[in-house]
């Protein structure tokens, strides 16, 4: 630490480093770690405000993650291909913001707008293995003085350590989520194999039972007994519907992969529930951003997925509300382009405890539900080499995010053993 001058460093800087290093060892939540980093920067240099922008791989932009003054719900971002980000990628030092003519070529119009709105004075990189993971912006210091060289050096050291810790947390969360998805997919595959055999064995005697009940029904004259006969037939039909759901697991491999218009399919899905939505005062809207809308997939299976999700949204809205469907296109992701479909409702929401169970077969909170809709939907999306995620909180509505490849790898679509 001899390279730092004592005159511009707070007397407690060593304790700040010690406390920060302890935090890196104890915290395993990205948001908490970012907030701790912001706190340490404020203790060291006393900026008016600190802004953390983190890379979003889906949009390839750097979006506001945490801030001391702005709500992170505001859509402030730096575009991945714009001048500021390019400069930070190519350079290893922080950038002192200046709008003098000699610096004008660095910034895009969006860069200038965001930097001026935040009154940004200096920008630091969050780099890991020469990859830019985020941007940290500082407003002017509270005392009005410029940032000293020693202060920026210390902040850079803190941010380098924070970047590694954030990357480790992100990697851990990614691995944890991957294991969860793998376990869920394997579980559904096993259930599908068992269900295929069991369903066929059950369906034959069930058909005989229904035929016998229908055969003797005309001879029953007692009203009470006739009601019992009708209830029995209804229960047999309900069992048959459950069997159809079980068979859906085993039929996921029979995908008819052909190009079709995704936008048109979404509009068809909305038209199927339009009368129900109108009766409940539910507004529906579709926003489609990508220039092209052709996807190679099984149109029938994807319609089943979208219909399951939209019907769940309708049932989650008690009287009036809205269902918004938005579609974005991701950039190159492992060599494959994806459509990212968001279906967001203003319904009652789902507790965190229940979110972890909604994909389990036969789990349902509905009085008459079978609990197979989301399980089948998850299986279909997985077979299409996509991802399905649910975000929700009680009272705030639910968002279902479906990520689908424009053209799936045909070699990975293998028949499910039966």
C-alpha positions in Angstrom: 0.0 0.0 0.0 3.0 2.3 -0.1 2.1 3.6 -3.5 -0.8 5.5 -2.0 -0.4 9.0 -0.7 -1.7 9.4 2.9 -3.1 12.9 2.2 -6.0 11.8 0.0 -6.8 8.5 1.6 -9.4 8.3 4.5 -7.6 7.3 7.7 -9.8 4.1 8.0 -9.0 2.9 4.5 -7.2 -0.2 5.8 -10.2 -1.2 7.9 -12.4 -0.7 4.9 -10.3 -3.1 2.9 -10.4 -5.7 5.7 -14.2 -5.4 6.1 -14.7 -5.6 2.4 -12.6 -8.8 2.1 -14.5 -10.3 4.9 -17.7 -9.5 3.0 -16.4 -11.3 -0.1 -16.0 -14.5 1.9 -19.4 -14.3 3.6 -21.8 -13.0 1.0 -23.2 -15.4 -1.7 -25.9 -13.1 -3.1 -25.1 -10.8 -6.0 -27.3 -7.9 -5.1 -26.0 -7.9 -1.5 -22.4 -7.9 -2.7 -23.1 -5.0 -5.1 -24.6 -3.0 -2.3 -21.7 -3.7 0.0 -19.3 -2.6 -2.7 -21.3 0.6 -3.2 -21.1 1.2 0.6 -17.3 0.8 0.6 -16.8 3.2 -2.3 -18.9 5.8 -0.5 -16.8 5.3 2.6 -13.6 5.8 0.7 -14.4 8.6 -1.7 -17.7 10.1 -0.7 -19.4 10.4 -4.2 -22.8 11.9 -4.3 -24.1 8.7 -6.0 -22.9 5.4 -7.3 -24.5 3.4 -10.2 -23.9 -0.3 -11.0 -24.7 -1.4 -14.6 -24.4 -5.2 -15.2 -24.3 -7.1 -18.5 -27.5 -8.8 -19.5 -26.7 -11.7 -21.9 -30.3 -11.8 -23.3 -30.3 -8.1 -24.4 -26.4 -7.8 -24.8 -26.8 -4.4 -23.0 -25.5 -3.1 -19.7 -28.5 -2.4 -17.5 -28.9 -0.5 -14.2 -28.7 -3.1 -11.4 -28.2 -1.1 -8.2 -28.1 2.6 -7.5 -28.0 5.1 -4.6 -30.5 7.4 -6.2 -32.4 5.8 -9.1 -35.0 3.0 -9.0 -33.6 0.0 -10.8 -37.0 -0.4 -12.5 -36.1 2.5 -14.7 -34.8 1.4 -18.1 -31.4 3.0 -18.0 -28.8 1.1 -20.1 -25.7 1.3 -22.1 -25.8 -0.6 -25.5 -23.1 -3.3 -26.0 -22.1 -1.9 -29.4 -21.9 1.8 -28.5 -18.8 3.9 -28.0 -18.5 4.0 -24.3 -18.6 0.2 -23.9 -16.2 -0.3 -26.7 -13.7 2.2 -25.1 -14.0 0.4 -21.7 -13.4 -3.0 -23.4 -10.3 -1.9 -25.1 -8.8 0.0 -22.1 -7.7 -1.1 -18.7 -8.2 2.2 -16.9 -11.2 4.2 -15.8 -12.6 7.0 -18.0 -12.9 10.5 -16.7 -16.1 11.8 -18.4 -15.6 14.9 -20.5 -17.8 16.2 -23.3 -15.1 18.4 -24.9 -14.8 18.0 -28.7 -11.7 15.8 -28.5 -13.8 13.2 -26.6 -17.0 13.5 -28.6 -16.3 10.5 -30.8 -16.3 8.1 -27.8 -20.0 8.5 -26.9 -23.1 7.5 -28.7 -26.2 9.6 -28.3 -27.6 7.1 -25.7 -24.2 7.3 -23.9 -24.4 11.1 -23.7 -28.1 11.0 -22.6 -27.5 8.6 -19.7 -24.2 10.1 -18.6 -25.7 13.6 -18.4 -28.8 12.4 -16.7 -26.8 10.7 -14.0 -24.3 13.6 -13.8 -21.5 11.1 -14.1 -17.9 12.1 -13.4 -16.0 8.9 -13.8 -16.7 5.3 -15.1 -14.9 2.2 -13.9 -14.9 -1.3 -15.6 -15.9 -4.5 -13.9 -13.7 -6.9 -15.8 -13.1 -10.7 -15.5 -10.7 -12.5 -17.8 -10.6 -9.4 -20.0 -14.4 -9.6 -20.4 -16.5 -6.6 -19.5 -19.1 -7.7 -17.0 -20.3 -4.3 -15.8 -19.9 -0.5 -15.5 -19.6 1.5 -12.3 -20.5 5.2 -12.6 -19.6 7.8 -9.9 -21.3 11.2 -9.6 -19.1 14.1 -8.4 -17.8 14.0 -4.8 -19.9 15.5 -2.1 -17.2 18.1 -1.2 -16.9 19.2 -4.9 -13.3 18.2 -5.1 -11.9 16.0 -8.0 -11.2 12.3 -7.5 -7.5 11.9 -6.6 -5.3 9.3 -8.3 -5.0 7.4 -5.0 -8.8 7.2 -4.6 -9.3 5.9 -8.1 -6.6 3.3 -7.6 -8.2 2.0 -4.4 -11.7 2.0 -6.0 -10.2 0.0 -8.9 -8.7 -2.6 -6.6 -12.1 -2.9 -4.8 -14.0 -3.3 -8.1 -11.5 -5.9 -9.4 -12.1 -8.0 -6.3 -15.8 -7.4 -6.5 -15.9 -8.4 -10.2 -14.3 -11.8 -9.4 -16.7 -12.3 -6.5 -19.8 -11.4 -8.5 -18.6 -13.7 -11.3 -18.1 -16.6 -8.8 -21.6 -16.0 -7.5 -23.1 -15.9 -11.0 -21.3 -19.1 -11.9 -22.5 -20.8 -8.7 -26.1 -19.7 -9.4 -25.9 -20.8 -13.0 -24.6 -24.2 -12.0 -27.3 -24.6 -9.4 -30.0 -23.6 -11.9 -28.6 -26.0 -14.5 -28.6 -28.9 -12.0 -32.2 -28.0 -11.1 -33.3 -27.9 -14.7 -31.4 -31.2 -15.4 -33.0 -32.9 -12.4 -36.5 -31.6 -13.5 -36.0 -32.7 -17.1 -34.8 -36.2 -16.0 -37.7 -36.5 -13.6 -40.2 -35.7 -16.3 -38.5 -38.1 -18.7 -38.8 -40.9 -16.2 -42.4 -40.0 -15.4 -43.1 -40.0 -19.2 -41.8 -43.5 -19.7 -43.7 -44.8 -16.7 -46.9 -42.9 -17.7 -46.9 -44.3 -21.2 -47.0 -47.9 -20.0 -49.4 -47.3 -17.1 -51.8 -45.1 -19.2 -52.2 -47.8 -21.9 -52.9 -50.5 -19.2 -55.4 -48.3 -17.5 -57.2 -47.0 -20.6 -58.4 -50.4 -21.8 -60.3 -51.5 -18.6 -61.5 -47.9 -18.2 -63.1 -48.1 -21.6 -64.8 -51.3 -20.6 -66.1 -49.7 -17.4 -67.6 -46.8 -19.2 -69.2 -49.1 -21.8 -70.8 -51.2 -19.0 -72.1 -48.2 -17.2 -73.6 -46.8 -20.4 -75.1 -50.2 -21.2 -77.0 -50.5 -17.9 -77.9 -46.7 -17.7 -81.2 -47.0 -19.6 -82.5 -49.6 -17.3 -82.1 -47.4 -14.2 -85.3 -45.6 -13.5 -84.6 -44.3 -10.0 -83.7 -40.6 -10.2 -81.1 -40.8 -7.4 -79.5 -43.9 -9.0 -79.5 -42.2 -12.4 -77.6 -39.3 -10.9 -75.1 -41.7 -9.4 -74.6 -43.3 -12.9 -74.1 -39.8 -14.4 -71.5 -39.0 -11.7 -69.7 -42.3 -12.4 -69.5 -41.5 -16.1 -68.2 -38.0 -15.3 -65.5 -39.5 -13.0 -64.5 -42.0 -15.7 -64.1 -39.1 -18.2 -62.1 -37.2 -15.7 -59.7 -40.1 -15.3 -59.5 -40.4 -19.1 -58.4 -36.7 -19.3 -55.7 -37.4 -16.7 -54.5 -40.3 -18.8 -54.4 -38.1 -21.9 -52.2 -35.7 -19.9 -49.9 -38.6 -18.9 -49.6 -39.8 -22.5 -48.5 -36.3 -23.5 -45.2 -36.9 -21.6 -44.5 -39.9 -23.8 -45.5 -38.2 -27.1 -43.2 -35.2 -26.7 -40.6 -36.9 -28.9 -43.0 -37.0 -31.8 -42.3 -33.4 -32.7 -43.2 -32.2 -36.2 -40.4 -29.7 -36.7 -41.4 -27.3 -39.5 -40.9 -23.5 -40.1 -43.9 -21.4 -39.2 -44.8 -17.8 -38.1 -44.4 -17.4 -34.4 -46.2 -14.1 -34.3 -49.2 -15.6 -36.1 -49.3 -18.5 -33.6 -49.3 -16.1 -30.6 -52.2 -14.2 -32.2 -54.1 -17.5 -32.7 -53.6 -18.3 -29.0 -54.9 -15.0 -27.9 -58.0 -15.3 -30.2 -58.8 -18.7 -28.5 -59.2 -17.1 -25.1 -60.5 -13.7 -26.2 -64.1 -14.4 -25.3 -63.2 -15.5 -21.8 -60.8 -12.6 -21.4 -63.5 -10.1 -22.5 -66.0 -11.6 -20.0 -63.5 -11.0 -17.2 -62.5 -7.5 -18.4 -59.0 -8.7 -19.1 -57.0 -6.7 -21.7 -54.6 -8.6 -23.9 -51.7 -7.2 -26.0 -48.9 -8.6 -28.1 -45.6 -6.8 -28.8 -43.3 -8.4 -31.3 -39.9 -6.7 -31.7 -37.7 -9.0 -33.9 -37.8 -8.3 -37.7 -38.3 -11.9 -38.6 -40.9 -14.1 -37.0 -40.2 -17.6 -38.6 -39.3 -20.4 -36.1 -38.6 -24.0 -36.8 -40.6 -26.0 -34.2 -43.8 -28.1 -33.7 -46.5 -25.5 -34.0 -49.1 -27.7 -32.3 -47.0 -28.4 -29.2 -46.0 -24.7 -28.9 -49.6 -23.7 -29.2 -50.3 -26.1 -26.3 -47.6 -24.4 -24.2 -48.8 -20.9 -24.9 -52.4 -21.8 -24.3 -51.6 -23.5 -21.0 -49.7 -20.4 -19.8 -52.3 -17.9 -21.0 -55.2 -19.8 -19.5 -53.3 -19.9 -16.1 -52.9 -16.1 -16.4 -56.6 -15.7 -17.1 -57.5 -17.8 -14.1 -55.1 -15.9 -11.9 -56.9 -12.6 -12.6 -60.1 -12.4 -10.5 -62.1 -9.7 -12.1 -60.1 -7.3 -14.4 -56.5 -6.9 -15.4 -54.1 -7.4 -18.3 -52.1 -10.1 -20.0 -49.1 -8.7 -22.0 -47.1 -10.9 -24.4 -43.8 -9.5 -25.6 -41.3 -11.2 -27.9 -37.6 -10.1 -28.2 -34.8 -11.6 -30.2 -31.5 -12.4 -28.5 -28.1 -12.1 -30.2 -25.8 -15.0 -30.9 -26.0 -17.4 -27.9 -23.6 -20.3 -28.4 -24.1 -20.1 -32.1 -27.9 -20.2 -31.9 -30.4 -17.3 -32.1 -33.3 -17.4 -29.7 -36.8 -15.9 -29.4 -37.5 -14.7 -25.8 -41.2 -14.7 -25.1 -42.6 -13.0 -22.0 -46.2 -13.6 -20.9 -46.9 -11.3 -18.0 -50.2 -11.0 -16.1 -51.6 -8.8 -13.3 -53.0 -11.7 -11.3 -52.7 -12.9 -7.8 -49.1 -14.1 -8.1 -47.4 -17.2 -6.8 -45.5 -17.6 -3.5 -41.8 -18.5 -3.7 -42.6 -21.8 -2.0 -45.1 -22.8 -4.7 -42.9 -21.6 -7.6 -40.5 -24.4 -6.9 -43.4 -26.9 -7.2 -45.4 -25.6 -10.2 -43.5 -27.9 -12.6 -44.1 -31.0 -10.5 -46.7 -33.3 -12.1 -50.1 -33.4 -10.3 -49.2 -30.3 -8.2 -52.0 -27.8 -8.5 -53.7 -25.1 -6.4 -56.9 -25.2 -8.5 -59.9 -27.0 -7.3 -60.4 -28.9 -10.5 -56.9 -28.9 -12.0 -54.9 -32.0 -12.8 -51.5 -30.3 -12.2 -50.1 -31.5 -15.6 -50.3 -28.3 -17.7 -47.0 -26.7 -16.7 -45.3 -30.1 -16.4 -46.2 -30.9 -20.0 -45.3 -27.3 -21.1 -41.9 -27.6 -19.5 -41.3 -30.9 -21.2 -42.3 -29.5 -24.6 -40.0 -26.4 -24.2 -37.1 -28.7 -23.1 -37.6 -30.9 -26.1 -37.3 -27.8 -28.3 -33.9 -27.1 -26.6 -35.5 -24.1 -24.9 -35.9 -22.8 -21.4 -39.0 -22.0 -19.3 -38.8 -19.7 -16.2 -41.5 -18.3 -13.9 -41.0 -15.1 -11.9 -43.7 -14.1 -9.5 -44.6 -12.6 -6.1 -47.9 -12.7 -4.3 -50.1 -9.8 -5.3 -47.8 -8.5 -8.1 -48.7 -10.9 -10.9 -46.7 -13.5 -12.7 -44.2 -13.5 -15.7 -43.5 -16.6 -17.6 -40.4 -16.4 -19.8 -40.0 -18.9 -22.6 -36.7 -19.0 -24.5 -36.8 -20.9 -27.8 -34.2 -21.4 -30.5 -35.1 -20.1 -33.9 -33.7 -23.3 -35.4 -33.1 -26.2 -32.9 -30.2 -28.6 -33.4 -31.9 -31.6 -35.0 -29.2 -34.0 -33.8 -30.3 -33.3 -30.2 -34.0 -34.1 -30.8 -34.0 -37.8 -30.0 -36.9 -40.1 -29.5 -37.9 -40.8 -25.9 -37.7 -44.6 -25.1 -41.1 -46.1 -24.4 
